[in-house]
Amino acid sequence: MSDQDLNNSSHSVHSESIRLMLADDDSFIRESLKVLLGLDPGITVTGTASNGREALELLESGTIADVVLMDIRMPDCDGVEGTRIIKASFPDVRVLMLTTFDDDEYIIQALQNGASGYLLKNVPPDRIIQGIKTVHNGDMLIHPDIARKLASLLRPVAAPQTHEPIDSYGLTRMELAVAEAISEGLSNKEIAAKLFLSEGTVKNYVTDILGKLSLRDRTQIAIFMLKK
């Protein structure tokens, strides 16, 4: 059965499930993930690809995906470049990086290109499933250790004199608190609990922050906050 046929038949059976595409150059890992993740009733695997460009071509050919679970290091078109070209053509598709490499440079580049999060391949399948659902809901998935590592890499040793203070962007105190929580990798639900707000209010704050900072998504909010 082709990826397109798989997409059509799966969509008719699980119309409410998350449509997932897998991109990994290792066929064994691809097929293993396809079986393991497909066991969850909330996920339907609609296609598989061996690199980022193949994933884009599947999307362009009509294969529907809400989330692309993609390896970072692949030949021909790696996950960093794959994220860039997918987000450029399909901005609503969430990209979740999955890799055995705890590589700072690749993580930063993937996030800057629009990835919604990052997981190591050695995490249990249930953690991968939860990660897929987390990014599908519009939240980021960055482990606190990785967030701290990104913060140390992105923040300059000494802020330049021309650095514009955050207040000049017009963020209110609560918007700033929400933005900082996003940079810590917290979900909307976790932010709501931390700041004693409703999830709907948090979503409204996120929308306002994106508008004031002229950013595309919460991943860019996190990067912005880590750089400041």
Buried (B, 14 or more C-beta within 10 A) or exposed (E): EEBBEBBBEBBEEBEEBBBBBBBBBBEEBBEBBBEBBBEBEBBBBBBBBBBBBBBBEBBEEEBBBBBBBBBBBBEEBBBBBBBBBBBEEBEEBBBBBBBEBEBEEBBBBBBBBBBBBBBBBEEEBEEBBBBBBBBBBBBBBBBEEBBBBBBEEBEEEEEEEEEEEBEEBEBEEBBBBBBBBBBBBBBBEBBBEBBEBEBEBBBBBBEBBBEBBEBEBBBBBBBBBBBB
